[in-house]
């Protein structure tokens, strides 16, 4: 039984895990880089240790340094969060070799499912349907020949890694050579391995994934599905549970397949089996994420199960508290990933100091964030800075609640993706649930959408009003003795920031 946990991560996921540990009565240890000395997760943990310079390869990706800190702090277990070392089999093995409990799957399962081609072979042997494709390690000339056999469109995919790195969609033979070169370069840069394979590109497919939990006693259950089709360059932006495309019968079949996939790999702890779902309701194995997912809160909201606490219990050797028949899907949940990017300028990263912050609250609203007023948002790490999750009795209610929550969310000092998410929530296609993985890139172009003339006129007037208001408030701040009440009282009575 472990009593002290090191969270080998940063940002909102580190805070999420630290909170679960505190509720379990566990002591906690955070790690931080030079750029994160004043980060929120550092303040939240019982102890915090510096692990290196700002670049992640010199800090959060340093296996030796994290193990060294774990020994120094006297921890019993390490939770990797997601990203960084979460799906690194060498890190999981290093934890085991150091006598630490790795709060995740066994190193062998991570290694097996981390290689997409090996994962495909394992799934085929287990009777899990996979997208038609090739073996790994194709030379360019062989890849060109096999591409003609598979037919276009197709995907070039890196055998190692994930997150859309080393992946290219190819729609014709003329694009193939340049796409191969680009995919290999990106894969080598991201994973140190330019091995690729080919996979048929399914048109108008949905990205639907199944959350599973597996204990160390052979019990595996699934917690329903998540719809993750709204993506940009294979990076998810909006997720929801359940999916409008999945019937109870289809959910049962996909869930049973996900359980079979986990059992075929000797999997334990929390994991996600990702599928592509075509318009005829045929589903195909895509990959297995051997970690906690960014979008796990939507599943928690509709099942009432705290997945992080279950991870902790499983890692401690406890059997699952739930049987499959205990799992009930109630209501609807939606998550929007808030990133420090400008969606109307081709998603350029945004950095700077948060000068004011107002997070949404109220019934059915959950915010997981690493932000606070006065913090510096850097360009060193992933641009996601927060997540807004809402629950409603129906999908319509969840959409309306998300609109309200996003309209309340104010972040001053950086550009964010909030306006894009509002636009998505107001999209008729989203409201009807007519989604697929091309939704954002082929049907929805926020940066290219011209404003109607009346909007442009209103924007000019609003800019003038805001400039005047900013000047007025600055003048007030310079003459506080003339204000009848304090700024705190003014803010409490509904004063708003100048954004």
The 8 nearest C-alpha neighbors of each residue, nearest first, counted from 0:
[[1, 315, 2, 316, 75, 314, 312, 100],
 [0, 2, 75, 3, 76, 315, 4, 100],
 [1, 3, 25, 26, 75, 0, 4, 74],
 [2, 4, 26, 74, 75, 25, 27, 1],
 [5, 3, 76, 27, 77, 74, 28, 75],
 [4, 6, 28, 77, 27, 29, 7, 78],
 [7, 5, 78, 29, 8, 77, 79, 13],
 [8, 6, 79, 5, 78, 30, 77, 80],
 [9, 7, 13, 6, 80, 79, 59, 30],
 [8, 10, 13, 40, 12, 11, 31, 7],
 [11, 9, 369, 13, 12, 40, 14, 384],
 [10, 12, 369, 368, 14, 13, 367, 15],
 [13, 11, 15, 14, 10, 80, 16, 9],
 [12, 14, 9, 16, 15, 11, 8, 10],
 [13, 15, 17, 11, 40, 12, 16, 18],
 [16, 14, 12, 18, 13, 17, 11, 19],
 [17, 15, 19, 13, 18, 14, 20, 12],
 [18, 16, 14, 20, 19, 15, 13, 21],
 [19, 17, 21, 15, 20, 16, 14, 22],
 [18, 20, 16, 22, 21, 17, 308, 23],
 [19, 21, 23, 17, 25, 18, 22, 16],
 [22, 20, 24, 18, 23, 25, 19, 17],
 [23, 21, 19, 24, 20, 18, 25, 308],
 [22, 24, 20, 21, 25, 19, 308, 311],
 [25, 23, 21, 22, 20, 26, 2, 19],
 [26, 24, 20, 2, 21, 23, 3, 27],
 [27, 25, 3, 2, 4, 45, 24, 21],
 [28, 26, 4, 45, 44, 3, 5, 25],
 [27, 29, 5, 46, 47, 44, 45, 4],
 [30, 28, 47, 6, 44, 41, 5, 46],
 [31, 29, 48, 47, 49, 50, 7, 28],
 [32, 30, 49, 35, 50, 36, 48, 29],
 [31, 33, 51, 35, 53, 34, 52, 50],
 [32, 34, 52, 53, 35, 36, 51, 31],
 [33, 35, 53, 32, 36, 52, 377, 31],
 [36, 34, 38, 32, 37, 31, 33, 53],
 [35, 37, 33, 38, 34, 31, 32, 41],
 [36, 38, 35, 39, 41, 42, 374, 34],
 [39, 37, 35, 41, 40, 36, 42, 374],
 [38, 40, 42, 41, 369, 43, 37, 370],
 [39, 41, 43, 14, 42, 38, 13, 44],
 [42, 40, 39, 38, 43, 29, 47, 44],
 [43, 41, 39, 40, 44, 38, 37, 47],
 [42, 44, 40, 41, 39, 45, 14, 17],
 [45, 43, 46, 27, 28, 29, 41, 42],
 [44, 46, 27, 28, 26, 43, 47, 29],
 [47, 45, 28, 44, 29, 27, 48, 41],
 [46, 48, 29, 30, 28, 41, 44, 49],
 [49, 47, 30, 31, 50, 29, 46, 68],
 [48, 50, 31, 30, 32, 51, 47, 33],
 [51, 49, 58, 32, 31, 64, 30, 48],
 [52, 50, 58, 32, 57, 49, 33, 53],
 [53, 51, 33, 32, 54, 57, 58, 34],
 [52, 54, 34, 33, 32, 55, 51, 58],
 [55, 53, 57, 56, 52, 379, 58, 32],
 [54, 56, 59, 58, 57, 60, 53, 380],
 [57, 55, 60, 54, 58, 61, 59, 53],
 [58, 56, 55, 54, 51, 52, 61, 60],
 [57, 59, 51, 55, 61, 50, 60, 56],
 [58, 60, 55, 61, 56, 83, 8, 57],
 [59, 61, 56, 58, 55, 62, 83, 84],
 [62, 60, 58, 64, 63, 59, 57, 65],
 [63, 61, 65, 64, 60, 90, 66, 93],
 [62, 64, 66, 61, 65, 67, 93, 68],
 [63, 65, 67, 61, 66, 62, 68, 50],
 [66, 64, 68, 62, 67, 63, 69, 61],
 [67, 65, 69, 63, 68, 64, 62, 70],
 [66, 68, 64, 70, 65, 69, 63, 71],
 [67, 69, 71, 65, 70, 66, 72, 64],
 [70, 68, 66, 72, 67, 71, 74, 73],
 [69, 71, 73, 67, 68, 72, 66, 74],
 [70, 72, 68, 69, 73, 67, 74, 66],
 [73, 71, 69, 70, 74, 68, 28, 46],
 [72, 74, 70, 71, 69, 75, 3, 68],
 [73, 75, 3, 69, 4, 72, 76, 5],
 [74, 76, 1, 99, 3, 4, 100, 2],
 [77, 75, 100, 4, 99, 74, 101, 5],
 [78, 76, 5, 101, 4, 6, 102, 100],
 [77, 79, 6, 102, 80, 7, 5, 101],
 [78, 80, 85, 7, 6, 8, 81, 77],
 [81, 79, 78, 8, 12, 85, 13, 291],
 [82, 80, 85, 291, 79, 290, 292, 83],
 [81, 83, 85, 84, 80, 86, 79, 8],
 [82, 84, 85, 60, 59, 81, 8, 86],
 [85, 83, 87, 86, 82, 60, 79, 90],
 [86, 84, 79, 81, 82, 87, 83, 80],
 [87, 85, 84, 109, 289, 88, 290, 113],
 [86, 88, 84, 90, 89, 85, 91, 109],
 [87, 89, 106, 91, 110, 90, 109, 92],
 [90, 88, 92, 87, 91, 93, 106, 62],
 [91, 89, 93, 92, 87, 88, 62, 94],
 [90, 92, 88, 94, 106, 93, 89, 101],
 [91, 93, 89, 95, 94, 90, 106, 96],
 [94, 92, 90, 96, 95, 91, 89, 97],
 [95, 93, 99, 97, 91, 92, 96, 101],
 [94, 96, 92, 98, 99, 97, 93, 100],
 [97, 95, 93, 98, 94, 92, 99, 91],
 [98, 96, 94, 95, 99, 93, 66, 70],
 [97, 99, 95, 96, 94, 100, 75, 93],
 [100, 98, 94, 76, 95, 75, 97, 101],
 [99, 101, 76, 102, 95, 77, 75, 94],
 [102, 100, 77, 103, 76, 94, 91, 99],
 [103, 101, 78, 314, 77, 100, 310, 311],
 [102, 104, 268, 101, 290, 105, 269, 314],
 [103, 105, 267, 268, 266, 108, 106, 109],
 [104, 106, 107, 108, 109, 103, 267, 266],
 [107, 105, 88, 109, 91, 108, 92, 110],
 [108, 106, 110, 105, 109, 111, 88, 104],
 [109, 107, 111, 110, 105, 106, 264, 266],
 [110, 108, 106, 112, 88, 107, 111, 113],
 [111, 109, 113, 107, 88, 108, 112, 106],
 [110, 112, 108, 109, 113, 114, 107, 118],
 [111, 113, 118, 114, 109, 110, 108, 287],
 [114, 112, 110, 111, 109, 115, 159, 160],
 [115, 113, 159, 117, 112, 158, 116, 111],
 [114, 116, 118, 158, 117, 113, 119, 112],
 [115, 117, 119, 118, 114, 158, 135, 120],
 [116, 118, 120, 114, 119, 115, 121, 111],
 [117, 119, 112, 115, 121, 116, 120, 114],
 [120, 118, 116, 122, 117, 121, 115, 123],
 [119, 121, 117, 123, 118, 122, 124, 116],
 [122, 120, 118, 124, 119, 123, 117, 125],
 [121, 123, 125, 127, 119, 124, 120, 118],
 [122, 124, 126, 120, 125, 127, 121, 119],
 [123, 125, 121, 122, 126, 120, 127, 119],
 [126, 124, 122, 123, 127, 121, 263, 260],
 [127, 125, 123, 124, 122, 128, 259, 256],
 [126, 128, 122, 123, 125, 129, 256, 284],
 [129, 127, 283, 284, 126, 123, 130, 282],
 [130, 128, 283, 284, 131, 127, 119, 285],
 [129, 131, 283, 132, 199, 198, 284, 128],
 [132, 130, 199, 198, 129, 133, 149, 197],
 [131, 133, 198, 197, 199, 130, 134, 149],
 [134, 132, 197, 196, 135, 198, 131, 145],
 [133, 135, 196, 116, 136, 132, 137, 197],
 [136, 134, 196, 195, 137, 116, 133, 158],
 [135, 137, 194, 195, 138, 196, 134, 158],
 [138, 136, 142, 135, 141, 139, 196, 195],
 [137, 139, 141, 140, 142, 136, 143, 195],
 [138, 140, 142, 141, 143, 137, 179, 176],
 [141, 139, 143, 142, 138, 144, 137, 145],
 [140, 142, 144, 138, 143, 139, 137, 145],
 [143, 141, 139, 145, 140, 144, 137, 146],
 [142, 144, 140, 146, 141, 145, 139, 147],
 [145, 143, 141, 146, 142, 147, 140, 148],
 [144, 146, 148, 142, 147, 143, 141, 149],
 [147, 145, 143, 149, 148, 144, 150, 142],
 [146, 148, 150, 145, 144, 149, 143, 151],
 [149, 147, 145, 146, 150, 144, 151, 143],
 [150, 148, 146, 147, 145, 199, 151, 132],
 [151, 149, 147, 148, 146, 152, 153, 199],
 [152, 150, 153, 170, 171, 149, 169, 146],
 [151, 153, 170, 200, 169, 150, 171, 199],
 [152, 154, 200, 199, 151, 169, 198, 168],
 [155, 153, 168, 198, 167, 200, 197, 156],
 [154, 156, 197, 167, 166, 196, 168, 198],
 [157, 155, 166, 195, 196, 165, 154, 197],
 [156, 158, 195, 165, 159, 186, 194, 166],
 [159, 157, 115, 195, 114, 194, 116, 156],
 [160, 158, 114, 157, 113, 115, 190, 161],
 [161, 159, 190, 113, 158, 157, 162, 114],
 [160, 162, 163, 164, 159, 157, 165, 113],
 [161, 163, 164, 234, 233, 160, 165, 166],
 [162, 164, 233, 161, 166, 165, 234, 232],
 [165, 163, 166, 162, 161, 186, 185, 189],
 [166, 164, 186, 182, 185, 157, 156, 183],
 [165, 167, 156, 155, 164, 163, 182, 157],
 [166, 168, 155, 154, 182, 178, 169, 156],
 [167, 169, 154, 153, 155, 170, 166, 152],
 [170, 168, 153, 152, 171, 154, 174, 175],
 [169, 171, 152, 151, 153, 168, 174, 172],
 [172, 170, 173, 174, 169, 151, 152, 175],
 [173, 171, 175, 174, 170, 169, 151, 147],
 [172, 174, 171, 175, 176, 177, 170, 169],
 [175, 173, 172, 171, 177, 176, 178, 169],
 [174, 176, 178, 172, 173, 177, 179, 169],
 [177, 175, 179, 178, 174, 180, 173, 139],
 [176, 178, 180, 179, 175, 174, 181, 173],
 [177, 179, 181, 175, 176, 180, 182, 174],
 [180, 178, 176, 182, 177, 181, 175, 183],
 [179, 181, 177, 183, 178, 182, 184, 176],
 [180, 182, 178, 184, 183, 179, 185, 177],
 [183, 181, 165, 179, 185, 184, 180, 166],
 [182, 184, 193, 186, 180, 181, 185, 187],
 [185, 183, 181, 187, 182, 186, 188, 180],
 [184, 186, 165, 188, 182, 187, 183, 189],
 [187, 185, 165, 193, 183, 189, 188, 184],
 [188, 186, 191, 192, 193, 184, 190, 185],
 [187, 189, 185, 186, 191, 190, 184, 192],
 [188, 190, 186, 187, 185, 191, 164, 160],
 [191, 189, 192, 187, 186, 188, 160, 159],
 [190, 192, 187, 188, 189, 186, 193, 159],
 [193, 191, 187, 190, 194, 186, 159, 188],
 [194, 192, 183, 187, 186, 195, 157, 191],
 [195, 193, 136, 158, 192, 157, 135, 183],
 [196, 194, 157, 158, 156, 135, 136, 193],
 [195, 197, 135, 156, 133, 155, 134, 137],
 [198, 196, 155, 132, 133, 154, 156, 199],
 [197, 199, 132, 154, 153, 131, 200, 133],
 [198, 200, 153, 131, 132, 154, 201, 130],
 [201, 199, 153, 152, 154, 202, 198, 168],
 [200, 202, 204, 199, 203, 277, 153, 152],
 [201, 203, 204, 200, 277, 152, 435, 437],
 [202, 204, 435, 201, 205, 277, 436, 278],
 [205, 203, 277, 435, 276, 202, 201, 275],
 [204, 206, 435, 276, 228, 275, 436, 207],
 [205, 207, 228, 275, 227, 274, 226, 276],
 [208, 206, 226, 274, 225, 227, 205, 275],
 [207, 209, 273, 225, 224, 272, 274, 271],
 [208, 210, 224, 272, 271, 223, 273, 211],
 [211, 209, 271, 222, 221, 270, 223, 224],
 [210, 212, 221, 270, 220, 269, 271, 222],
 [213, 211, 269, 220, 268, 219, 221, 270],
 [214, 212, 219, 267, 268, 218, 269, 220],
 [215, 213, 267, 313, 216, 218, 318, 268],
 [214, 216, 217, 267, 316, 213, 313, 318],
 [215, 217, 214, 218, 318, 316, 213, 317],
 [218, 216, 215, 214, 219, 213, 262, 267],
 [217, 219, 214, 213, 216, 220, 319, 215],
 [220, 218, 213, 212, 258, 217, 214, 211],
 [221, 219, 212, 323, 211, 258, 213, 222],
 [220, 222, 211, 210, 254, 223, 212, 209],
 [223, 221, 210, 211, 326, 220, 224, 209],
 [224, 222, 221, 209, 210, 250, 254, 241],
 [223, 225, 209, 208, 241, 240, 210, 207],
 [224, 226, 240, 208, 241, 239, 207, 242],
 [225, 227, 207, 242, 239, 238, 228, 240],
 [228, 226, 238, 206, 229, 207, 225, 235],
 [227, 229, 436, 206, 435, 205, 230, 226],
 [230, 228, 237, 227, 436, 236, 235, 438],
 [231, 229, 235, 234, 236, 233, 228, 436],
 [230, 232, 234, 233, 439, 235, 440, 236],
 [233, 231, 234, 230, 163, 440, 235, 166],
 [232, 234, 163, 231, 230, 235, 162, 436],
 [235, 233, 230, 231, 232, 162, 236, 163],
 [236, 234, 230, 229, 237, 227, 233, 231],
 [235, 237, 230, 336, 229, 335, 234, 238],
 [236, 238, 335, 229, 334, 235, 336, 227],
 [239, 237, 227, 334, 226, 333, 294, 225],
 [238, 240, 333, 226, 332, 225, 241, 334],
 [241, 239, 225, 332, 242, 297, 331, 298],
 [240, 242, 225, 224, 239, 331, 243, 226],
 [243, 241, 226, 244, 245, 240, 225, 239],
 [242, 244, 245, 432, 241, 246, 226, 240],
 [245, 243, 242, 246, 280, 432, 226, 205],
 [246, 244, 242, 243, 249, 250, 247, 241],
 [245, 247, 249, 248, 250, 244, 243, 242],
 [248, 246, 250, 249, 251, 245, 252, 223],
 [247, 249, 251, 246, 250, 252, 245, 253],
 [250, 248, 252, 246, 251, 247, 245, 253],
 [251, 249, 247, 253, 248, 252, 254, 246],
 [250, 252, 254, 248, 249, 253, 255, 247],
 [253, 251, 249, 255, 254, 250, 256, 248],
 [252, 254, 256, 250, 255, 251, 249, 257],
 [253, 255, 257, 251, 256, 252, 221, 250],
 [256, 254, 258, 252, 257, 253, 251, 259],
 [255, 257, 259, 253, 254, 258, 260, 252],
 [256, 258, 260, 254, 259, 255, 272, 253],
 [259, 257, 255, 261, 260, 256, 219, 262],
 [258, 260, 256, 262, 257, 261, 263, 255],
 [261, 259, 257, 263, 258, 262, 256, 122],
 [262, 260, 258, 266, 263, 259, 264, 257],
 [261, 263, 259, 265, 264, 260, 266, 258],
 [264, 262, 260, 261, 265, 259, 125, 121],
 [263, 265, 266, 262, 261, 108, 260, 111],
 [266, 264, 262, 263, 261, 108, 267, 105],
 [265, 267, 261, 264, 104, 108, 262, 213],
 [266, 268, 213, 104, 214, 215, 265, 269],
 [267, 269, 213, 103, 104, 212, 310, 214],
 [270, 268, 212, 211, 310, 291, 290, 213],
 [271, 269, 289, 290, 211, 288, 210, 291],
 [270, 272, 210, 288, 209, 287, 211, 273],
 [271, 273, 287, 209, 208, 257, 286, 288],
 [272, 274, 208, 285, 286, 287, 207, 271],
 [275, 273, 284, 285, 283, 207, 208, 206],
 [274, 276, 206, 283, 282, 205, 204, 207],
 [277, 275, 282, 205, 204, 281, 280, 274],
 [278, 276, 204, 280, 279, 281, 205, 282],
 [277, 279, 280, 204, 276, 203, 281, 205],
 [278, 280, 277, 281, 276, 282, 204, 244],
 [281, 279, 277, 278, 276, 282, 249, 244],
 [280, 282, 277, 279, 276, 283, 278, 275],
 [283, 281, 276, 275, 274, 280, 277, 284],
 [284, 282, 129, 128, 274, 275, 130, 285],
 [285, 283, 274, 129, 128, 286, 273, 275],
 [284, 286, 274, 273, 283, 275, 129, 287],
 [287, 285, 273, 284, 272, 288, 115, 118],
 [286, 288, 272, 271, 273, 289, 112, 285],
 [289, 287, 271, 290, 270, 272, 286, 292],
 [288, 290, 270, 109, 287, 86, 104, 271],
 [291, 289, 270, 288, 292, 269, 85, 81],
 [290, 292, 81, 269, 270, 80, 293, 295],
 [293, 291, 295, 294, 290, 81, 271, 288],
 [294, 292, 295, 291, 81, 296, 12, 336],
 [293, 295, 292, 296, 297, 238, 334, 298],
 [294, 296, 292, 298, 297, 293, 299, 291],
 [297, 295, 299, 298, 294, 300, 388, 334],
 [298, 296, 300, 332, 299, 295, 240, 333],
 [297, 299, 296, 300, 301, 295, 302, 240],
 [298, 300, 296, 304, 303, 302, 297, 301],
 [299, 301, 297, 298, 303, 302, 296, 332],
 [302, 300, 329, 328, 298, 299, 303, 330],
 [301, 303, 299, 304, 328, 300, 327, 298],
 [302, 304, 299, 300, 301, 305, 298, 329],
 [305, 303, 299, 302, 306, 300, 298, 309],
 [306, 304, 308, 307, 299, 309, 303, 296],
 [305, 307, 309, 308, 304, 310, 299, 269],
 [308, 306, 310, 309, 305, 311, 19, 16],
 [309, 307, 311, 310, 306, 305, 19, 312],
 [308, 310, 306, 312, 307, 311, 313, 305],
 [311, 309, 307, 313, 308, 312, 268, 314],
 [310, 312, 308, 314, 309, 313, 315, 307],
 [311, 313, 309, 315, 314, 310, 317, 308],
 [314, 312, 316, 317, 310, 315, 214, 311],
 [313, 315, 311, 316, 102, 312, 310, 268],
 [316, 314, 312, 313, 0, 317, 311, 1],
 [317, 315, 313, 314, 215, 318, 312, 214],
 [316, 318, 313, 312, 315, 319, 214, 314],
 [319, 317, 214, 320, 216, 316, 313, 215],
 [318, 320, 321, 214, 317, 218, 313, 213],
 [319, 321, 318, 322, 317, 309, 312, 325],
 [322, 320, 319, 325, 323, 326, 220, 324],
 [321, 323, 325, 324, 220, 320, 326, 319],
 [322, 324, 325, 220, 326, 321, 221, 222],
 [323, 325, 322, 326, 327, 321, 220, 221],
 [326, 324, 322, 323, 321, 327, 320, 302],
 [327, 325, 324, 323, 222, 302, 328, 322],
 [326, 328, 302, 329, 325, 324, 301, 222],
 [329, 327, 301, 302, 330, 326, 223, 241],
 [328, 330, 301, 327, 302, 331, 392, 300],
 [331, 329, 392, 393, 391, 301, 328, 332],
 [330, 332, 391, 394, 393, 390, 240, 392],
 [333, 331, 390, 297, 240, 239, 389, 300],
 [334, 332, 239, 389, 388, 238, 297, 240],
 [333, 335, 388, 238, 387, 237, 239, 297],
 [336, 334, 237, 387, 386, 236, 337, 388],
 [335, 337, 386, 236, 338, 385, 237, 334],
 [338, 336, 385, 386, 416, 383, 384, 335],
 [337, 339, 383, 382, 416, 384, 340, 415],
 [340, 338, 415, 382, 349, 414, 348, 383],
 [341, 339, 348, 415, 349, 346, 347, 338],
 [340, 342, 346, 347, 414, 343, 344, 415],
 [343, 341, 346, 344, 345, 416, 340, 446],
 [342, 344, 446, 341, 345, 445, 346, 447],
 [345, 343, 341, 346, 342, 446, 347, 340],
 [344, 346, 342, 347, 343, 446, 341, 340],
 [347, 345, 342, 341, 340, 344, 348, 343],
 [346, 348, 341, 340, 345, 344, 349, 342],
 [349, 347, 340, 339, 346, 341, 350, 382],
 [348, 350, 340, 339, 414, 413, 347, 341],
 [351, 349, 376, 377, 413, 378, 348, 339],
 [350, 352, 376, 375, 413, 412, 353, 377],
 [351, 353, 375, 412, 374, 354, 373, 376],
 [352, 354, 412, 373, 372, 374, 355, 411],
 [353, 355, 412, 373, 411, 372, 352, 356],
 [356, 354, 411, 372, 353, 410, 357, 412],
 [355, 357, 410, 372, 409, 411, 358, 371],
 [356, 358, 409, 408, 410, 359, 355, 407],
 [359, 357, 408, 356, 409, 360, 407, 366],
 [360, 358, 404, 407, 408, 357, 361, 405],
 [361, 359, 364, 358, 362, 404, 365, 366],
 [360, 362, 364, 363, 359, 404, 365, 400],
 [363, 361, 364, 360, 390, 389, 400, 365],
 [362, 364, 390, 389, 361, 391, 365, 400],
 [365, 363, 389, 362, 360, 361, 388, 390],
 [364, 366, 388, 387, 389, 367, 363, 360],
 [367, 365, 387, 386, 368, 388, 364, 385],
 [368, 366, 386, 385, 11, 387, 365, 369],
 [367, 369, 385, 11, 370, 384, 366, 386],
 [368, 370, 11, 10, 39, 384, 385, 371],
 [371, 369, 368, 384, 374, 372, 39, 385],
 [372, 370, 374, 373, 356, 369, 353, 39],
 [371, 373, 353, 355, 354, 356, 374, 370],
 [372, 374, 353, 354, 352, 371, 375, 355],
 [375, 373, 353, 352, 372, 371, 376, 370],
 [374, 376, 352, 351, 377, 353, 373, 350],
 [377, 375, 350, 351, 352, 374, 378, 353],
 [378, 376, 350, 379, 375, 351, 380, 34],
 [377, 379, 380, 350, 376, 348, 382, 349],
 [380, 378, 377, 54, 53, 381, 55, 34],
 [381, 379, 378, 382, 377, 55, 54, 383],
 [380, 382, 383, 379, 378, 384, 338, 339],
 [383, 381, 338, 339, 384, 380, 340, 348],
 [384, 382, 338, 381, 337, 385, 339, 336],
 [383, 385, 338, 369, 337, 368, 382, 339],
 [386, 384, 368, 337, 367, 383, 336, 369],
 [385, 387, 336, 367, 337, 335, 366, 368],
 [388, 386, 366, 335, 334, 365, 367, 336],
 [387, 389, 334, 365, 333, 364, 366, 386],
 [388, 390, 364, 363, 332, 333, 401, 365],
 [391, 389, 332, 363, 397, 331, 300, 364],
 [392, 390, 397, 396, 393, 331, 330, 332],
 [391, 393, 330, 331, 396, 390, 394, 397],
 [394, 392, 396, 391, 395, 330, 331, 397],
 [393, 395, 397, 331, 396, 398, 391, 392],
 [396, 394, 398, 393, 397, 399, 430, 391],
 [395, 397, 391, 399, 393, 394, 398, 400],
 [396, 398, 391, 394, 400, 395, 390, 399],
 [399, 397, 401, 395, 400, 396, 394, 402],
 [400, 398, 402, 396, 401, 397, 395, 403],
 [399, 401, 397, 403, 398, 402, 396, 404],
 [400, 402, 404, 398, 403, 399, 405, 389],
 [403, 401, 399, 405, 400, 404, 421, 406],
 [402, 404, 400, 406, 401, 405, 399, 407],
 [403, 405, 401, 407, 359, 406, 402, 400],
 [406, 404, 408, 402, 407, 403, 401, 421],
 [405, 407, 403, 404, 408, 402, 421, 409],
 [408, 406, 404, 359, 405, 409, 403, 358],
 [407, 409, 358, 405, 359, 406, 357, 404],
 [410, 408, 357, 356, 407, 411, 358, 355],
 [411, 409, 356, 355, 412, 357, 408, 353],
 [412, 410, 355, 354, 353, 413, 498, 356],
 [411, 413, 353, 354, 352, 351, 410, 414],
 [414, 412, 349, 411, 351, 350, 415, 353],
 [413, 415, 341, 349, 340, 339, 412, 416],
 [416, 414, 339, 340, 417, 338, 341, 413],
 [415, 417, 419, 338, 337, 418, 342, 340],
 [416, 418, 420, 419, 415, 421, 337, 405],
 [419, 417, 421, 420, 416, 422, 415, 342],
 [420, 418, 422, 416, 421, 417, 423, 342],
 [419, 421, 423, 417, 422, 418, 424, 416],
 [422, 420, 424, 418, 419, 423, 402, 425],
 [421, 423, 419, 425, 420, 424, 426, 418],
 [424, 422, 420, 426, 425, 421, 419, 429],
 [423, 425, 421, 422, 426, 420, 398, 402],
 [426, 424, 422, 423, 421, 427, 430, 429],
 [427, 425, 423, 429, 428, 424, 422, 430],
 [426, 428, 430, 429, 431, 425, 424, 432],
 [429, 427, 431, 433, 426, 430, 432, 434],
 [428, 430, 432, 426, 431, 427, 433, 424],
 [429, 431, 427, 432, 428, 426, 424, 425],
 [430, 432, 428, 429, 433, 427, 434, 426],
 [433, 431, 429, 430, 434, 428, 243, 244],
 [434, 432, 428, 431, 429, 435, 430, 438],
 [435, 433, 432, 438, 228, 429, 205, 436],
 [434, 436, 205, 228, 204, 203, 437, 438],
 [435, 437, 228, 438, 205, 229, 230, 204],
 [438, 436, 441, 440, 435, 439, 203, 442],
 [439, 437, 442, 435, 436, 440, 441, 434],
 [440, 438, 443, 437, 442, 441, 229, 231],
 [439, 441, 437, 438, 443, 442, 444, 231],
 [442, 440, 437, 439, 438, 443, 444, 436],
 [443, 441, 438, 439, 440, 444, 437, 428],
 [442, 444, 439, 440, 441, 445, 438, 423],
 [445, 443, 447, 446, 448, 440, 439, 442],
 [444, 446, 448, 447, 343, 443, 342, 419],
 [445, 447, 343, 444, 448, 344, 345, 342],
 [448, 446, 444, 445, 449, 343, 345, 344],
 [447, 449, 445, 446, 444, 450, 443, 343],
 [450, 448, 447, 451, 446, 445, 452, 455],
 [449, 451, 454, 455, 452, 448, 453, 447],
 [450, 452, 454, 453, 449, 455, 456, 448],
 [453, 451, 455, 454, 456, 450, 457, 449],
 [452, 454, 456, 455, 451, 457, 450, 458],
 [455, 453, 457, 451, 452, 456, 450, 458],
 [454, 456, 458, 452, 457, 453, 450, 459],
 [457, 455, 453, 459, 458, 454, 452, 460],
 [456, 458, 454, 460, 455, 459, 461, 453],
 [457, 459, 455, 461, 456, 460, 454, 462],
 [460, 458, 462, 456, 457, 461, 455, 463],
 [459, 461, 457, 463, 462, 458, 464, 456],
 [462, 460, 458, 464, 463, 459, 457, 465],
 [461, 463, 465, 459, 460, 464, 458, 466],
 [462, 464, 466, 460, 461, 465, 467, 459],
 [463, 465, 461, 467, 466, 462, 468, 460],
 [466, 464, 468, 462, 467, 463, 469, 461],
 [467, 465, 463, 469, 464, 468, 462, 470],
 [466, 468, 464, 470, 465, 469, 471, 463],
 [469, 467, 465, 471, 470, 466, 464, 472],
 [470, 468, 466, 472, 471, 467, 497, 465],
 [469, 471, 473, 467, 468, 472, 474, 466],
 [470, 472, 468, 474, 469, 473, 467, 475],
 [473, 471, 475, 469, 474, 470, 468, 476],
 [474, 472, 476, 470, 475, 471, 469, 477],
 [473, 475, 471, 477, 472, 476, 470, 478],
 [476, 474, 472, 478, 477, 473, 479, 471],
 [475, 477, 473, 474, 478, 479, 472, 486],
 [476, 478, 474, 475, 479, 473, 472, 480],
 [479, 477, 475, 476, 480, 481, 474, 482],
 [480, 478, 481, 482, 476, 475, 477, 485],
 [479, 481, 478, 482, 483, 477, 475, 485],
 [482, 480, 479, 478, 483, 475, 484, 477],
 [483, 481, 479, 484, 480, 485, 475, 478],
 [482, 484, 481, 485, 480, 479, 489, 486],
 [485, 483, 482, 488, 489, 486, 487, 481],
 [484, 486, 488, 487, 489, 482, 483, 479],
 [485, 487, 489, 488, 490, 484, 482, 491],
 [488, 486, 490, 485, 489, 491, 484, 492],
 [489, 487, 491, 485, 490, 486, 484, 492],
 [488, 490, 486, 492, 487, 491, 494, 485],
 [491, 489, 494, 487, 492, 488, 493, 486],
 [490, 492, 488, 489, 493, 487, 494, 486],
 [493, 491, 489, 490, 494, 488, 487, 495],
 [492, 494, 490, 491, 495, 489, 488, 496],
 [493, 495, 490, 489, 492, 491, 496, 486],
 [496, 494, 493, 497, 490, 498, 489, 492],
 [497, 495, 498, 494, 355, 411, 469, 490],
 [496, 498, 469, 465, 495, 468, 472, 466],
 [497, 496, 411, 465, 469, 412, 410, 409]]
